[in-house]
Amino acid sequence: MASRPSDILVVGAGIVGCAVAYELARRGASVEVVDERPVAMGATQASAGVLAPYIEAREDSPLLDLAVRSLNLYDDFIARVADDSGIAVPYRRTGTLDVATDESELAALRTIASVLRRRAVPSLLLDAASARAEEPLLADGVAGGLLIENHGFVAAAQLTHALVAAARRHGAQLVEQSRVRRIRRSGAEVLVDTDRGSLTSGAVVLAAGTWSGAIDIDGVMTRVPVRPVRGQLLHLGWSEPPLRRVTWSRRCYMVPWDDGTVLVGATAEEAGFDERATVSGVHDLLGAACDLTPHAWTASFRDVRVGLRPATADALPVIGASRAVPEVMYATGHFRNGVLLAPLTAQLVADAMLDGRIDPLLERVKPSRFGDL
Ligand SMILES: Cc1cc2nc3c(=O)[nH]c(=O)nc-3n(C[C@H](O)[C@H](O)[C@H](O)COP(=O)(O)OP(=O)(O)OC[C@H]3O[C@@H](n4cnc5c(N)ncnc54)[C@H](O)[C@@H]3O)c2cc1C
């Protein structure tokens, strides 16, 4: 039999594709990752990297279970990637402070606090004075807050580069500047046609983020229904004193980095595949940041980042093998939580592809909920 270059080819070098590639490679598979852009230059480069499953905790959604499981993997995941790559990735678990500015927002925080109590997740519901004591930079007039201690944040692009380095140490290869157009079976193999020729593999992971639906798969009539939701994010230079932790209002969140900068996110816009920043996006985020903490008026403006979140109709990711072409595994549609969900996605995909273990949670995110995928 002719030898083929890889057991598994991963389409997409965002955080999801790279986490999957690393996990597969570290478990012994031969892996290639193909992308038309440089590593992490899709939605991942714009991500704030916040790891906060409980911020919008809704117990009726499987997203909460997925996100909590993934957060629980994060400490070990970061340590392993750092070990395997030799790259230290900025990662903090300093908690989040979710701020209410009126009585109805405070009521929403009370509901989340009751979910957290039932799940024995450490959190503190704060009145106005205690919220301002926790974060002295808050504006006057806050109504209260909710402190969730085990939340955190990670440098998403740096983590993705570390994942690639770690995967390479386990033998994975990166194929750059190649746009995948079509996936088709040929005997026992899968051919992946790119604009620079065809690649051969035993199986394919489709992790092309919001562009996943643009790739033809022979034998699959329905395109995976992932749509772009544009997010704009500001990068500010901060002056002393720093914010103590990730701080949220209904209109923005702010992420304080050790290098003295702050990320302010994020817009959520239905703007098709347009990756341009807009005056209104920047204006709204600056206004929201200055309202949350007037200290933001003293910040310098570094840049604005724009990314297209891969969204699905039910806001859940699409993870699992294609029913029509089982050699194709979907790992896409991670919408607002791709960074948070990356370690769990990698684990679920590797368990399924290498060991035939199908986690019960996959039932909730299976591709076939959207038709004959
Ligand atoms: C402003 C903003 C803030 C965010 N904040 C957070 C946050 O705080 N926490 C969190 O968990 N998530 C956050 N997200 C969401 C998170 O960034 C995404 O869910 C995640 O990056 C998706 O990763 P991905 O690998 O699926 O997609 P991407 O990062 O978009 O990667 C997909 C890759 O596939 C490649 N590709 C596409 N089509 C092809 C093709 N045909 N051939 C070859 N390559 C192809 C692209 O070039 C790209 O590199 C945020 C997103 C935005 C925009």
The ligand as a Tripos MOL2 file, in Angstrom:
@<TRIPOS>MOLECULE
LIG
   53    58     1     0     0
SMALL
NO_CHARGES

@<TRIPOS>ATOM
      1 C1        -13.8040   39.8560   19.5350 C.3       1 LIG1
      2 C2        -13.8680   38.4170   19.9620 C.ar      1 LIG1
      3 C3        -13.7000   38.0930   21.2980 C.ar      1 LIG1
      4 C4        -13.7670   36.7580   21.7010 C.ar      1 LIG1
      5 N1        -13.5570   36.4610   23.0030 N.ar      1 LIG1
      6 C5        -13.5750   35.1650   23.4150 C.ar      1 LIG1
      7 C6        -13.2980   34.8390   24.7630 C.ar      1 LIG1
      8 O1        -13.0680   35.7260   25.5800 O.2       1 LIG1
      9 N2        -13.2910   33.5330   25.1160 N.ar      1 LIG1
     10 C7        -13.5320   32.5250   24.2140 C.ar      1 LIG1
     11 O2        -13.5140   31.3570   24.5940 O.2       1 LIG1
     12 N3        -13.7860   32.8120   22.9210 N.ar      1 LIG1
     13 C8        -13.8260   34.1020   22.5030 C.ar      1 LIG1
     14 N4        -14.0800   34.4200   21.2050 N.ar      1 LIG1
     15 C9        -14.4560   33.3300   20.2900 C.3       1 LIG1
     16 C10       -13.2350   32.6100   19.7900 C.3       1 LIG1
     17 O3        -12.2800   33.5430   19.3410 O.3       1 LIG1
     18 C11       -13.6380   31.6700   18.6540 C.3       1 LIG1
     19 O4        -14.6820   30.8140   19.0790 O.3       1 LIG1
     20 C12       -12.4400   30.8070   18.2540 C.3       1 LIG1
     21 O5        -11.3390   31.6180   17.9290 O.3       1 LIG1
     22 C13       -12.7930   29.9240   17.0740 C.3       1 LIG1
     23 O6        -11.6320   29.2180   16.7530 O.3       1 LIG1
     24 P1        -11.5470   28.3390   15.4440 P.3       1 LIG1
     25 O7        -10.2250   27.6880   15.4530 O.co2     1 LIG1
     26 O8        -12.7710   27.5050   15.3240 O.co2     1 LIG1
     27 O9        -11.6840   29.4120   14.2630 O.3       1 LIG1
     28 P2        -10.6300   30.4450   13.6810 P.3       1 LIG1
     29 O10        -9.7420   30.9970   14.7140 O.co2     1 LIG1
     30 O11       -11.4170   31.4040   12.8470 O.co2     1 LIG1
     31 O12        -9.7290   29.5560   12.7400 O.3       1 LIG1
     32 C14       -10.2240   28.9810   11.5540 C.3       1 LIG1
     33 C15        -9.0590   28.8360   10.6100 C.3       1 LIG1
     34 O13        -9.4810   28.1110    9.4620 O.3       1 LIG1
     35 C16        -8.8360   28.6500    8.3470 C.3       1 LIG1
     36 N5         -9.6040   28.3280    7.1600 N.ar      1 LIG1
     37 C17       -10.8910   28.6410    6.9030 C.ar      1 LIG1
     38 N6        -11.2720   28.1570    5.7050 N.ar      1 LIG1
     39 C18       -10.1880   27.5140    5.2010 C.ar      1 LIG1
     40 C19        -9.9710   26.8140    3.9880 C.ar      1 LIG1
     41 N7        -10.9220   26.6390    3.0740 N.pl3     1 LIG1
     42 N8         -8.7400   26.3130    3.7640 N.ar      1 LIG1
     43 C20        -7.7440   26.4700    4.6770 C.ar      1 LIG1
     44 N9         -7.9200   27.1110    5.8490 N.ar      1 LIG1
     45 C21        -9.1360   27.6320    6.1110 C.ar      1 LIG1
     46 C22        -8.8260   30.1480    8.6070 C.3       1 LIG1
     47 O14        -7.8380   30.7840    7.8270 O.3       1 LIG1
     48 C23        -8.5430   30.1750   10.0970 C.3       1 LIG1
     49 O15        -7.1710   30.2970   10.3810 O.3       1 LIG1
     50 C24       -14.0070   35.7350   20.7560 C.ar      1 LIG1
     51 C25       -14.1470   36.0570   19.4140 C.ar      1 LIG1
     52 C26       -14.0760   37.3900   19.0060 C.ar      1 LIG1
     53 C27       -14.2050   37.7150   17.5520 C.3       1 LIG1
@<TRIPOS>BOND
     1     1     2 1
     2     2     3 ar
     3     2    52 ar
     4     3     4 ar
     5     4     5 ar
     6     4    50 ar
     7     5     6 ar
     8     6     7 ar
     9     6    13 1
    10     7     8 2
    11     7     9 ar
    12     9    10 ar
    13    10    11 2
    14    10    12 ar
    15    12    13 ar
    16    13    14 ar
    17    14    15 1
    18    14    50 ar
    19    15    16 1
    20    16    17 1
    21    16    18 1
    22    18    19 1
    23    18    20 1
    24    20    21 1
    25    20    22 1
    26    22    23 1
    27    23    24 1
    28    24    25 2
    29    24    26 1
    30    24    27 1
    31    27    28 1
    32    28    29 2
    33    28    30 1
    34    28    31 1
    35    31    32 1
    36    32    33 1
    37    33    34 1
    38    33    48 1
    39    34    35 1
    40    35    36 1
    41    35    46 1
    42    36    37 ar
    43    36    45 ar
    44    37    38 ar
    45    38    39 ar
    46    39    40 ar
    47    39    45 ar
    48    40    41 1
    49    40    42 ar
    50    42    43 ar
    51    43    44 ar
    52    44    45 ar
    53    46    47 1
    54    46    48 1
    55    48    49 1
    56    50    51 ar
    57    51    52 ar
    58    52    53 1
@<TRIPOS>SUBSTRUCTURE
     1 LIG1         1 GROUP 0 **** ****
